[in-house]
C-alpha cells in the first residue's frame, strides 16, 4: 500500500514564522528567495505550505499519517465492495 501523506497546512508568512521561531518578514524573504514551499495569492499575499511534521511533534504527525492510511484502506475496501455488488 502506498503511503498517504497528510495534506499541507497553509499559513501566512507571519503564522509560519511564528511557528518556526523567525519573524514574518524573514519568512517572506525566504519565500522570495525560493527557500520554502509557498505561493502567492491573487491578492499578492504569500502563503507558506508546511507539512504537519514541520509544525507538530513527530509522534503526532506519525499518528496522523497512520490514521489517514487506515481511513484510505477502509475507503478502498468500501469501493471494492460497492464495485463488486454492481
C-alpha positions in Angstrom: 0.0 0.0 0.0 1.4 3.4 -0.8 1.9 6.0 1.9 -0.8 8.5 2.4 0.7 11.9 3.0 -1.1 14.3 5.2 -2.2 17.5 3.4 -0.2 20.6 3.7 -1.1 23.3 6.2 -1.2 26.7 4.5 -0.2 29.7 6.7 0.6 33.3 6.3 4.2 34.3 6.5 3.6 35.7 10.0 2.0 32.5 11.2 4.7 30.3 9.6 7.4 32.5 11.0 6.0 32.4 14.5 5.8 28.6 14.4 9.4 28.3 13.2 10.8 31.0 15.5 11.5 33.7 13.0 9.8 36.9 12.0 7.1 37.1 9.4 9.4 39.4 7.3 12.2 36.8 7.5 9.8 34.1 6.3 8.7 36.4 3.4 12.3 36.8 2.4 12.7 33.1 2.3 9.6 32.9 0.1 11.0 35.5 -2.3 14.3 33.5 -2.4 12.5 30.3 -3.2 13.8 28.6 0.0 10.4 27.4 1.2 7.3 25.8 -0.4 5.0 28.7 -0.9 2.9 30.6 -3.4 1.3 34.0 -3.9 -2.4 34.5 -3.6 -4.3 36.5 -6.3 -4.1 39.5 -3.9 -0.3 39.2 -3.8 0.0 37.7 -0.3 2.4 34.8 0.4 1.1 31.5 1.7 3.5 29.0 3.1 2.8 25.3 2.8 4.1 23.2 5.7 3.7 19.5 6.3 2.2 18.6 9.7 5.5 17.1 10.9 7.1 20.6 10.4 4.6 22.1 12.9 3.9 19.3 15.3 5.9 16.7 17.2 6.9 13.7 15.1 4.8 11.3 17.1 1.6 13.3 16.4 2.5 13.6 12.7 3.1 9.8 12.5 -0.2 9.2 14.3 -2.0 11.4 11.8 -0.3 9.6 8.9 -1.3 6.2 10.3 -4.9 7.4 10.8 -5.0 8.7 7.2 -3.7 5.4 5.9 -6.3 3.5 7.9 -9.1 5.7 6.5 -7.7 5.2 3.0 -7.7 1.4 3.4 -11.3 1.5 4.7 -12.4 3.6 1.8 -10.6 1.3 -0.7 -12.3 -1.7 0.8 -15.7 0.0 0.6 -15.1 0.9 -3.1 -14.2 -2.7 -3.8 -17.4 -4.0 -2.1 -19.6 -1.5 -4.0 -17.8 -2.3 -7.3 -18.4 -6.0 -6.9 -22.0 -5.5 -6.0 -22.8 -3.6 -9.1 
